[in-house]
Amino acid sequence: MNPEVWISYVAIYTAISLMPGPSVVMVSVTALRHGRRAAVLCVLGDVLGEVVIMVLAYFGLGAILATSAVAYGVLKWGGIAYLAVLGLLQLREAARGSVAPATEHPTSRTGLRAGFLTGVLNPKAILFYMAFFAQFIDASSPALPQFLILVLSSSMVVALVLSGYAFLAARLAGALRAPRTQRWISLGSGTALLGTSAWMAATR
């Protein structure tokens, strides 16, 4: 791959990744509620989910989703439902006043699963990658090596960007350990997750 093309790809992809979306919300909420370790696992899960999405886009699932309203709807509403359920659980904790103190040691599976499902249950991402990769892959050269470079670069960018959000959220949570404050954090987290699911539902 031409170095100039690669630099352009990384620059544009970084700018896009910095924009808050479902993954940023999930990682930030995880960091606020459970600390850095859980957030790191959430980032790892999200990166794995993104890789799955990229591979599916490369092998043509994007074309299927673009023409099948049913397949698109299943993925879209699956992701919306997942975020909405998590948001409602956070709001229920806040309403009961039974929010547990933020902990650095939740189960590894929880953070990893949350990140992975948030990353993979997003049909728009498949369509995005299908269109975005096409702008940077040279048709006159073997496609697979170029695709692997783009996947590796994208994964590194996503990991760095989400880790930055997670670090900032974890630092904020570290100063807000009081039970009353944790209740407000849970309320805000639930609202953010529900708001994100509503935004996803409202957009095509």
N, C-alpha and C positions, 0 to 999 in steps of 0.2 A: 504494500500500500504506500502511495505517495505520502511522505512526511507532512507536506502542507495540507493534504486532505485529512490526514489523521488529526493534526492540530486543530483544524477547523471543526472537525467532528467533536473532539473533546471539549472545545470551547463552547460550542452551541449546546451540547448535551449537559454540560455543567450548569449553564444558565437556566436550562429547562428544569434540571433537577433541584435547583435552589428554590423554585417556586413551591409553596406549600401545597400538599395534596394528601391523599389518604395515608400514604406511607409515612410522611412527615408527622401527621397527626398521631398515628399509631405509635411510632417510636417515641415521640415526645410524651404521650400519655403513659407509656410503659416506664420511661425514665422517671417521670414525676411520681408514679405510684410505687415503683419497685426498685428504683436505683439503676446504677450504671450497668451492673452485670446483666440484669434482665434486658436492658436496652440494647446492649451489645448483641445478645442472642436474638433479639427482635430484628436488629439490623442484618445479622447473618441470615435469618429466615427470609427477610425481604429480598436480599440479594439473590438467594436461591430461587425464590419465586420469580424474580425478574429474569433470571437465566432461563427458567422454564418457558416464560413468556416469549423471550427472544428466539429460543429454539423452535417453538410452535409457529412463530411468525415466519421464520426462515423456511420451514417446511410446508407453509401454505395454509395454516389454520386461519390466518388473517383473511384470506380470500373467502373461506367458508363463512366466517363471521360476518363479512361484508355483505354476503348474499342470503344468509339464513337468520331471519329475525328470531327464530326459536333458540338457536344455539347462542346467539348474542344475548338474548334475554336471560337465559339460564345462568350464564356467567355473571352478567351485570347484576341481576337481582340476588344472586347468591352472595356476592360481595357486599351489596347494600344491606342485606339481612344480617350478615355477620357483624358489620360495624354497628348496626342499630341495636342488636342484642347486647353487644359489649357496652354500648352507651347506656342502655336501660339498666344494666347491672350496676354500672357506676352510679347512676342516679338513685337506684334503690338503696345502695349503701349509704349515700349521702342523706337520703330521706330518713333512714332508720337511725342515723347517728352512730352507726356501728363500723365506721371506716377504720380498718386496721392500720397501724402505723406503717409507713413505707418501709419495705425491707429490701436488703441487698441479696436475699437468698430465696427467691421464688423457684419453683421447679424449672429446670432448664427447658423442658418440653413446652411450657406455657409461652415463654417469650419467643421461642423459635417458631412455634405453631402460629402465633399471632402475626408475626412478621411475614411468614410464608404465605398464609392465606390472604393477607392484605395485598401482597405483591401479585399473587397468581390469579385472584378472582377479580380481574380487571380487563374486560374485553377491549376497552379503549386502548390499553397499552399494547395489545397485540396488533391492532390496526395502526397505531402510531409507529411501532417498530417496523412493521412491514413497509410503510411509506418512507420512514426516516432512513432506514438502512439503504434503500434503493438509491438515495441521493449520494451515497458515498462509496458504493461498491462499483468498481470499474468492470463493465461487462466484457472487456477485452482480456481480462486476467481471471485466473481461477477464483471462483466466488468463495469457496469454503475457507481458505486462509484469511481472506479479508473479513469474512463474517466472524471468525474466531478472534481476530484482533479487535473488532468492534465490541464483541461480547465481553472480552477481558477488560477493555477500556471502560465500557459502561458500568461493569460491576465494580471497578475500582472507584469510579466517580460516585456511584450510588452509595457505596460503603463510606466514603469520606464525607459526603454531604450529610447523610443520615446520622453518622457518628457525631458530626458537629452539632446537629440539632439535639441529639441525645445528651451530649456533654453539657450543653447550655441548660437543658431541662433538669438534668441531674444536679447541677450546681444550684439551680433555683430551689429544687426540692430539699437539698441539704440544709437550706436556711429556713425551711418551713416544716419543721417536724412536729409542731404542736397538734394535738388531736383536732382542735377546732379548725386549724388551717388545713389539715389533711382532708377534712370534710369538704371544705371549699374547693380544694384541688380535685377531689372526686366529682364534685358537682360540675366544675369546669370541664373536666375530662369527659364526663358523660355527655355534656352539652356539645363539646367539640366533635365527639364521635357521631352523635345523632345529626349534628349539622352537616358533617361530611357525607353521611349516608343520604341525607335529604338533597344535598347538592348533586350527588351522583345520580339520584333518582330523577332530578329535574333536568339533567343534561342528557343529550342523546349520545 
